[in-house]
Amino acid sequence: MISPTLLDAIPILPYSDLTETLAFYSMLGFAKVMQSGAYAIVRRDGAELHFSPQPAEPALAAVRCCLRVASTDALFREFTSRGMSLDAPTERDWYVKELRVVDPNGNVLMFAEPIEDRTLQFEARR
């Protein structure tokens, strides 16, 4: 059985203009490694940043953080065994199986497990 080990944390930053944002981070030495619709990922060395559109309503602009994990199912079992009421992990278009948890302040933690059979597709989009 795979453990619910956390592998790393990735901030998800809002943008108002994706083209401008990607150009700016390119000047900082980051390369775009994936774009799926309005969602984009840049990487430099071991650092990765994700970008998502700025919500139109400020009340919806909660902080979001992606935490890469070995197994979303293991975390789901762990969290629900502690009494949390959560939706089961879901496969997303951006090549991960994701478990979303919202903290008492409205911040969203997105625990993401890479989908193995789609990893090569992700790397090919660089």
N, C-alpha and C positions, 0 to 999 in steps of 0.2 A: 504494500500500500504506500502511495506517495504521501509524504508529510506535508503539512500546511506551511512550509518554510517560505518566508518573505525573501525575495531576491534583491529588489531595489525599489526605489520610489521615484516617480517621474511627475514633475509639475505639469499641469495642463493650463496653459496661459491663454487668455482671451485676446482676440484681435478684432480690429474694425476693417482692415484691408489686408487680405492674405498675401497678395502680390508684394505689397510694401513690406510686410512683416518678413516674408521669405528673403527678400532682397537685403533687408537689414541684417538678418542673422547670417546670411551668406557672407557679408562683409566682416562678420565676427569669426568666420572660418567654419561655420556649420554648413553641412550639406543636407539637402532634402533627401530623405530616404523613403518616404511614403506620403502619398496624398490620396485620400478617398473622399471625394466630394469636398465639403468645407473643412475637413479635418486633415491636419498635416503634422508630420514628424520630421524633426531635424536632429542631426547627430554630429558631434565633434569628439573625437577620441572616445572616451567612455561615457560622455555626457549626452543625454537625450532630452529634448524638450518637445512637448506636444502642444498643438495650437487648435483652438476651437473658436467659432464666432462669439463675439461679445453678445450676451443676451440683450434683447431690446429693452427689457424691464430690469432696472437695477435690483429689484427684490429677488430676481432669479439668478443673480450673479454670485452664487455661492462659490467658495473656493473648491476646486476639484484637484484630486491627486490620484494618479495611477500607481498602484503598487503591484509590481510583477511578482507572481507567486508560482510555486511548483504545481499546486493543485487547488483550483477553486472549489471542487467538490469536498475536499478534506476541510477547507476553511468553512464551507457552508455547514457541514456536519458539526464542526467545533462550535461555531457561533450559535446554531440552533439548539445545541445541547445545553447551552448556557441560558436558554430562554428567549433568544432574539427571534423576532418574526421577520423573515426575509424571503424575497423571491429567490427561486433557484437560479444558479448560474446560467447565463445565456450566451450562445455564440453570437459574436458581432461581426459586422462586415470588415472590420479592421484587424482581422486575423487573430482574435483572442476569444477565449471563453471568459466571461466577466461576471463578477459578483459585486453588486453595488450595495454600499452601506452608507446611510446618512446619519451623521452625528447630531447631537441635540442642538447644535448651532446652525444646522442646514448645510454643513460642509459634506461633500460627497467623496467617499473613498471608493475607488474603482479597483478591485482586486482582479488582475488580469493574468490569465494563463495562456501562453502562446499555443496556438493550434498547430501541432507538429506538421501535419500534411500540407499546411499552407505557408510554412515558414519560408520555403524557397520562393514562393510567389512574392512574399513581402520583400525579401532581399533583392529580387529581380527588378523591383520598381525603383531602385536607387537612381 
